Amino acid sequence: MSKRCNITNVKPMVGNNVSHAVNKTKRKFLPNLQNTSFFSEILGKKIRLKVTSKGIKTVEKNGGIDNYLLGLKNSKLNDETKKLKKAITNKKS
């Protein structure tokens, strides 16, 4: 199970825990992933995605998952969202 956002492609980052004595140990910064469902008006069904909270806000700002995916280039999308975009464009045409 990947810890990557389907919308923004955010993945875990690596850094250091720094103690008061300035001892450094490695740690991971995980993205704030949420399992959410977006309603696609063009497809007429709910789409379940694993998205960060920033990704949810971005989709809502752009007027829904349909408008967001149609407005992005394919190079910015991962495999799952490319399939969704293709299904939306086929249904819209």
N, C-alpha and C positions, 0 to 999 in steps of 0.2 A: 504494500500500500504506500503510494508516494505521498510525501509531505510537500506537495507543490500545488499552488493555486492554478485552477483551470482558466481563470480570466487574466490575471496579472503576471502569471508565471513566476511568482515569488517562491523561493526555495530557502531551506535553512542556511543560516550564515554561521561562521565559526569565529570565535573570539576568545578572550581571556576573562576568567574570574580573577579579580585583583583584590587581595585581602588588604587589611589595614597595614600589615607588614610588607606590602608590595610583593607578595608571593603570587606568581601567575600560574594558573592551571587552565587547561583548555576547556571550553564549553561550547554548546550549540545554542543559537538563537532561533527558535522555531517560529514560523509564521502563525498568525491567529486564524487558523482554518475553521470554517463552519460548513456543515452539510446543509445546503439550502436548496430549495426548489424554486425555480422561476417559471412563470406561466408564459408560454409562447402563444401569442395571439394568432400568428400565421399558421403554426402547426396545430393549434387547438389543444395542447396538452402541457402538462408540467414537465420541466426538465430538471433533474437532480444533478447538482454539481458540488464539488468541494472548492469553496471560494474563501478568500480572506475577507475580513470586514471592510477593507478598503475596496475590494473588488465588488462587493455588494453595493456600496455607496456609488461606485462608478456606473454600474448597470442601471441603478435607479435614476441617476442624474441624466443618463442618455435616453431615458424613456422606455426601458425594458430590454430584455435579452435580445429581442429581434433587431431593434435599432442599433444596439451596441455591436452585435456580431456583423451586421451588414456594413457598419461604418469602419471596421478594421481591415487591415491588409491580412492576407493569409499567412505572411511570414511572421506576424505577431502572435498567431494562434498555435495551440498545440493540437495533437491529432484528434482528440475528442471534440474540441470546439470547431475544428475544421469540418468534421462530419456534420455537426449541427448547422453550421453556416451553409453547407452544401444542400442540406435538406430544406432549410428555410428558403434559399434562393430557388430551388426546384419547385417548391410548393407555391412560391410567390409568382413565378412566371406563368 
